[in-house]
Amino acid sequence: MKSYADRVIDAMGGTSAVAQMSKTPTSTVHSWRKNGIPDARLDHLKLVADREGLSIDWSTGERLHEKADAA
């Protein structure tokens, strides 16, 4: 069973994508998978997801829908 951190990171596109979007080292994002996402970082990820147009159910960590493609 995936942890909450795994679900959030996967919903945002994976470890590398989250690292790039949040300007955080990949090793740090990887450690969140093992240790959980600190509250302050989770707040930052919520802002990043909003900026990127990602809809996440923050109670479960699941992605709600895909980002709309620009026409």
C-alpha positions as CSV (number, residue, x, y, z in Angstrom):
1,M,0.0,0.0,0.0
2,K,1.3,3.4,-1.0
3,S,2.0,6.0,1.7
4,Y,0.4,9.4,1.6
5,A,3.8,10.9,0.5
6,D,4.1,8.4,-2.3
7,R,0.5,9.2,-3.5
8,V,1.2,13.0,-3.5
9,I,4.6,12.7,-5.2
10,D,3.2,10.3,-7.8
11,A,0.1,12.5,-8.4
12,M,2.4,15.4,-9.1
13,G,4.4,13.5,-11.7
14,G,7.0,11.6,-9.7
15,T,10.2,12.3,-7.8
16,S,12.1,14.2,-10.5
17,A,9.1,16.2,-11.5
18,V,8.4,17.3,-8.0
19,A,12.0,18.2,-7.4
20,Q,12.1,20.4,-10.6
21,M,8.7,22.0,-9.9
22,S,9.6,22.8,-6.2
23,K,13.2,23.6,-6.8
24,T,14.2,20.9,-4.3
25,P,17.0,18.4,-4.6
26,T,15.8,15.0,-5.9
27,S,17.4,13.3,-2.9
28,T,15.1,15.4,-0.6
29,V,12.0,14.4,-2.5
30,H,13.1,10.8,-2.4
31,S,13.6,11.1,1.4
32,W,10.0,12.3,1.7
33,R,8.8,8.9,0.3
34,K,10.6,7.2,3.2
35,N,10.1,9.7,6.0
36,G,6.9,11.6,5.0
37,I,6.5,15.1,3.7
38,P,7.1,17.8,6.4
39,D,4.1,20.1,7.0
40,A,5.9,23.2,5.7
41,R,7.0,21.4,2.5
42,L,3.5,20.0,2.0
43,D,2.1,23.6,2.2
44,H,4.7,24.5,-0.5
45,L,3.7,21.6,-2.7
46,K,0.1,22.7,-2.5
47,L,1.1,26.1,-3.9
48,V,3.3,24.4,-6.6
49,A,0.5,22.1,-7.6
50,D,-1.9,25.1,-7.9
51,R,0.7,27.0,-10.0
52,E,1.1,23.9,-12.3
53,G,-2.6,23.4,-12.7
54,L,-2.6,20.1,-10.8
55,S,-5.7,19.1,-8.9
56,I,-4.9,17.0,-5.9
57,D,-7.2,15.6,-3.2
58,W,-5.0,16.6,-0.3
59,S,-6.9,14.4,2.1
60,T,-5.9,11.3,0.2
61,G,-3.0,12.5,-2.0
62,E,-4.6,11.3,-5.2
63,R,-4.7,13.3,-8.4
64,L,-8.2,14.5,-9.4
65,H,-7.7,15.2,-13.1
66,E,-5.1,15.9,-15.6
67,K,-3.8,19.4,-16.4
68,A,-5.7,20.7,-19.5
69,D,-3.5,20.9,-22.6
70,A,-3.2,24.3,-24.2
71,A,-4.9,24.5,-27.6
